[in-house]
């Protein structure tokens, strides 16, 4: 069983129904167990029990402590998937985009 932490928040952006649909879709493959939290600030201290993290949020700020946890998780080999609005969050934190591997720059 692979543990995946699913970080999501919002009602309109990201839409609540889209969050639920994504969780359902991701949970379909056998062998995965998802743990849902609603804030990067609530990342557990024992992230090493997770194989991957899915982020589907839209927030403006992240604390240095939460960013350091995310960085350590990925540096230790944890998988990371930033969905839609997660690529536009934390715009003042360049290191977040370094960890994520890209960023949203605008609609066409």
trRosetta pair geometry for C-beta under 8 A, 3 or more apart (Angstrom, degrees):
i j d omega theta_ij theta_ji phi_ij phi_ji
1 31 5.9 -156 -113 -161 44 55
1 32 7.3 148 -163 -100 67 13
1 33 5.4 27 176 -12 115 114
2 31 5.9 44 11 144 92 87
2 32 5.2 -28 69 -107 94 66
2 33 7.1 174 82 23 42 72
2 51 4.3 -35 -165 11 105 149
2 52 7.2 34 157 11 120 99
3 32 8.0 140 -98 -160 15 60
3 33 5.4 -30 -105 71 62 97
3 35 6.4 13 -170 -9 99 115
3 49 5.6 0 60 137 155 82
3 50 4.7 -98 107 -109 100 58
3 51 6.1 135 59 2 58 83
4 26 7.3 -119 100 154 158 127
4 32 5.7 4 -2 -168 122 106
4 33 7.1 163 23 79 75 43
4 34 5.1 -31 74 -103 97 68
4 35 7.2 174 86 21 45 74
4 50 6.3 96 -118 -158 23 99
4 51 6.3 -46 -77 59 70 88
4 52 4.8 -14 -120 70 93 90
4 53 7.0 170 -167 -89 71 28
4 54 6.3 34 166 -6 116 101
5 34 7.7 126 -115 -159 16 63
5 35 5.1 -34 -110 70 65 99
5 37 6.6 -6 -173 12 102 109
5 43 7.5 73 155 -132 158 79
5 44 7.6 -149 -108 19 142 103
5 47 7.3 -63 -11 -133 150 83
5 50 4.8 -32 -17 -119 100 157
5 52 7.6 -161 30 100 66 47
5 53 4.8 -15 66 -113 96 82
5 54 7.5 -173 92 29 50 65
6 23 6.1 73 -172 -107 164 100
6 26 7.4 151 -95 79 127 152
6 34 4.9 18 -15 -169 125 112
6 35 6.8 165 20 73 79 41
6 36 4.9 -29 74 -100 105 67
6 37 7.4 153 79 25 54 61
6 53 7.8 176 -80 -159 29 55
6 54 4.9 -6 -116 63 71 105
6 56 7.5 -11 -173 20 85 104
7 36 8.0 154 -87 -156 28 52
7 37 5.5 -20 -107 73 72 89
7 38 7.4 139 -159 -119 62 11
7 39 7.2 -83 -158 72 103 8
7 40 6.0 59 -172 -76 151 64
7 43 7.6 -26 -87 -82 133 86
7 53 6.6 15 -3 -176 109 101
7 54 7.0 -178 28 89 68 53
7 55 4.8 -10 66 -113 111 69
7 56 7.2 158 87 31 60 57
7 57 6.1 -46 129 -30 92 123
8 14 6.8 -69 -156 59 101 127
8 19 4.7 133 167 -141 149 122
8 22 7.9 154 -87 71 149 130
8 23 7.7 -99 1 -56 153 112
8 36 6.9 -42 34 -152 99 97
8 38 6.7 -44 82 -116 50 59
8 54 7.9 -7 -50 111 99 93
8 55 7.7 162 -73 -162 60 38
8 56 4.5 -2 -104 73 100 93
8 57 5.9 -169 -134 -68 37 77
9 38 4.5 95 -87 -171 99 80
9 39 6.2 47 -52 -72 145 62
9 57 4.9 32 37 -124 89 102
9 58 7.9 -132 81 36 85 57
9 59 7.1 37 68 -53 130 110
10 13 5.5 -91 -176 84 142 39
10 14 5.0 113 73 41 139 56
10 15 7.5 -51 118 -56 108 14
10 16 7.4 -150 105 -65 67 65
10 19 7.4 159 65 -50 89 135
10 57 6.5 153 -18 -143 112 57
10 58 5.8 51 -74 33 147 96
10 85 7.6 24 -14 77 167 156
11 15 7.4 0 150 -139 36 43
11 16 5.3 -7 -144 -44 54 109
12 15 6.2 -11 -160 -95 28 66
13 58 5.1 -22 128 27 93 156
13 85 5.9 132 167 -87 88 158
14 18 5.4 -107 169 81 101 123
14 19 5.7 120 108 -60 116 93
14 56 5.3 -40 17 161 163 95
14 57 7.0 -99 5 -106 108 18
14 58 6.3 144 -26 -15 71 106
14 83 7.6 32 -89 107 157 106
14 84 6.1 105 -99 84 118 132
14 85 5.2 -155 -58 21 91 130
15 18 4.3 86 67 7 94 107
15 19 7.0 -156 95 -10 49 83
16 19 5.7 -52 -152 31 33 114
16 20 6.6 29 154 -15 65 105
17 20 5.8 -55 -149 38 34 109
17 21 6.2 34 153 -19 67 107
18 21 5.6 -53 -142 39 32 112
18 22 6.2 35 157 -21 65 105
18 56 7.8 -147 119 173 100 137
18 84 8.0 -11 148 19 143 161
19 22 5.9 -57 -150 35 27 110
19 23 6.5 25 154 -16 63 107
19 56 6.0 164 -113 108 83 134
20 23 5.8 -55 -148 37 31 110
20 24 6.3 33 154 -19 65 107
21 24 5.7 -55 -149 37 31 113
21 25 6.2 30 154 -19 65 108
22 25 5.7 -55 -145 38 31 111
22 26 6.1 25 159 -14 66 109
22 54 7.6 -175 148 156 121 142
22 56 6.1 119 81 -61 163 167
22 83 6.6 77 -142 -179 155 172
23 26 5.9 -57 -142 41 28 107
23 27 6.0 24 159 -20 64 114
23 34 6.3 171 -154 124 94 168
23 36 7.2 1 -118 -86 141 121
24 27 5.9 -63 -144 38 25 109
24 28 7.0 46 154 -46 59 92
25 28 6.1 -36 -163 -5 32 117
26 29 7.7 -51 178 22 42 95
26 32 7.1 -101 150 118 81 154
26 34 6.8 89 105 -74 116 137
26 54 6.5 -57 -115 -47 167 166
27 32 6.4 -145 -130 91 49 112
27 34 5.7 -79 -88 -6 102 128
29 32 5.8 60 83 1 90 121
35 50 7.4 -106 36 -94 123 116
37 42 4.8 -159 -177 96 127 117
37 43 7.1 161 84 -86 162 42
37 44 7.8 -165 -58 -29 150 85
38 42 6.8 37 57 32 60 144
39 42 4.5 86 68 3 94 102
39 57 7.9 104 -114 -119 39 153
39 59 7.9 80 -135 -64 75 158
40 43 6.0 -3 -172 -35 51 107
40 55 7.4 22 -80 -127 104 121
40 57 7.2 -133 -33 40 97 163
40 59 7.2 -140 10 47 114 149
40 62 5.3 -23 89 -127 146 108
40 66 4.5 95 136 173 96 138
40 67 7.9 42 152 -63 134 54
40 70 6.9 -19 -158 -54 115 126
41 62 7.6 -163 -61 -143 79 64
41 63 6.0 76 -107 9 95 117
41 66 5.2 -75 -93 -69 48 140
43 47 6.4 0 171 -74 107 118
43 66 5.9 131 12 -138 121 83
43 69 4.8 156 98 118 145 150
43 70 7.1 -141 -77 -60 166 75
43 73 8.0 -106 -171 -41 140 141
44 47 6.2 156 77 -63 80 64
45 69 7.9 -102 -116 -121 45 126
46 49 5.3 29 139 -4 103 111
47 50 5.6 -54 -170 31 62 112
47 53 7.9 -19 -155 -62 113 125
47 69 6.3 138 -25 179 146 98
47 72 7.3 120 62 95 139 101
47 73 4.6 -73 143 -97 145 110
47 78 6.8 -39 152 -70 109 157
48 76 6.7 -66 -105 134 87 156
50 53 6.3 62 137 -64 141 80
50 73 7.4 -5 73 -150 114 120
50 78 6.3 41 99 -132 92 122
51 78 6.8 158 167 -135 25 71
51 79 6.3 12 141 19 73 107
52 78 6.2 155 -104 -178 34 77
52 79 3.5 -25 -109 69 98 106
52 80 6.9 -167 -159 -65 76 30
52 81 6.9 30 173 -2 117 99
53 70 7.6 -121 79 -131 165 84
53 73 6.5 39 -16 141 137 148
53 78 6.2 38 -7 154 100 123
53 79 7.1 176 23 90 59 60
53 80 5.4 -5 62 -112 95 69
53 81 7.3 -171 95 31 52 67
54 81 4.8 -14 -113 68 73 106
54 83 6.5 23 -176 -16 93 116
55 80 7.3 3 -1 -167 109 89
55 81 7.1 177 24 90 68 54
55 82 5.0 -17 65 -112 108 67
55 83 6.8 -179 84 20 52 76
55 86 4.2 122 114 -133 99 146
55 89 7.9 -112 150 37 124 144
56 83 4.2 -15 -93 63 93 119
56 84 6.6 43 -139 44 86 98
56 85 7.1 74 -169 50 58 90
56 86 5.8 -80 -101 -38 29 116
57 85 6.6 -115 102 99 28 105
57 86 5.6 70 42 -92 66 83
57 89 5.8 35 97 -72 90 157
58 85 3.8 -47 -73 156 104 134
58 86 7.4 -105 -73 -68 56 40
58 88 6.6 3 -129 79 93 101
58 89 5.6 -155 -136 -78 38 100
59 62 6.9 103 101 -61 123 80
59 89 5.0 42 50 -149 63 118
59 90 6.7 26 89 -51 85 76
60 89 7.2 -117 -74 -155 21 68
60 90 7.1 118 170 -84 23 37
60 91 7.2 -39 -145 21 66 91
60 92 7.8 42 172 5 77 107
61 90 6.7 87 -134 -110 15 72
61 92 7.4 -7 -104 42 69 120
62 66 5.1 -116 -177 83 93 122
62 67 5.2 110 122 -58 119 95
62 70 8.0 -14 173 0 146 141
62 89 7.6 78 -39 143 114 107
62 90 4.6 -11 -1 -105 114 128
62 93 5.9 -45 50 -16 109 161
62 96 6.5 113 40 -84 146 135
63 66 4.7 93 57 9 85 99
63 67 6.8 -151 93 -3 44 88
64 67 5.6 -57 -145 41 32 113
64 68 6.1 36 154 -23 66 106
65 68 5.7 -54 -148 34 28 112
65 69 6.6 31 152 -20 62 103
66 69 5.6 -50 -151 32 35 113
66 70 6.5 35 151 -18 65 104
67 70 5.7 -53 -149 37 33 112
67 71 6.2 35 152 -20 65 107
67 90 7.8 148 -90 -160 112 151
67 93 6.1 -137 -105 -165 144 146
67 95 6.3 81 176 93 129 119
67 96 6.2 -85 -127 -76 109 87
67 99 7.9 -174 -164 -8 80 151
68 71 5.6 -52 -144 38 32 114
68 72 6.2 33 156 -19 65 106
69 72 5.8 -56 -147 37 29 111
69 73 6.3 35 153 -25 63 106
70 73 5.6 -52 -149 31 30 116
70 74 6.6 21 157 -10 64 106
70 80 7.8 75 -170 -111 94 138
70 96 7.5 29 92 -122 150 75
70 99 5.9 77 130 159 108 164
71 74 6.2 -61 -149 41 28 103
71 75 6.0 28 154 -19 66 113
71 95 7.0 -21 -81 157 128 117
71 99 5.6 -108 -96 -92 69 132
72 75 5.5 -56 -140 41 29 114
72 76 6.1 24 160 -16 65 110
73 76 6.1 -66 -152 39 23 105
73 78 4.1 -38 163 35 84 149
73 80 7.5 109 109 -70 111 110
74 77 7.8 146 -177 11 31 7
74 78 5.5 -83 -85 64 37 90
74 80 5.4 -23 -95 -26 110 133
74 99 5.4 149 26 -159 160 97
80 99 7.0 -28 97 152 175 91
80 100 6.8 -119 131 -116 132 53
80 101 8.0 149 86 -1 116 111
82 86 3.8 -145 -165 108 87 123
82 87 5.2 120 128 -64 123 75
82 100 4.8 4 -14 -144 149 115
83 86 5.5 71 50 12 49 121
83 87 8.0 -123 105 -19 11 93
84 87 6.9 -135 136 18 14 99
85 88 5.4 -62 -157 43 55 106
85 89 6.5 71 144 -43 76 95
85 104 7.7 -35 -130 -14 33 158
86 89 5.5 -40 -148 11 39 121
86 100 7.4 -179 134 -126 99 136
87 100 6.6 162 -112 160 71 147
87 102 6.4 -15 -142 105 119 88
87 103 5.4 163 179 -145 83 39
87 104 4.1 112 112 -30 99 93
88 91 6.9 -12 179 -67 57 103
88 103 7.2 108 -89 -174 43 81
88 104 3.9 -42 -68 55 88 135
89 96 7.5 -101 98 152 82 150
90 93 4.4 -33 162 34 106 118
90 96 4.4 56 106 11 136 175
91 103 7.9 108 -117 -166 72 135
93 96 4.1 66 105 -9 112 113
93 97 7.5 152 102 -7 70 80
94 97 5.9 -60 -163 38 44 107
94 98 6.5 49 142 -23 72 103
95 98 5.1 -46 -148 32 42 119
95 99 6.4 44 152 -19 68 100
96 99 5.8 -56 -155 36 31 110
96 100 6.1 23 151 -14 66 112
97 100 5.3 -53 -135 45 36 111
97 101 7.8 -124 173 32 56 15
97 102 6.7 -84 -166 113 89 12
97 103 4.3 -26 -126 -54 125 119
98 101 7.8 32 174 -70 25 36
100 103 6.8 93 83 -72 133 70
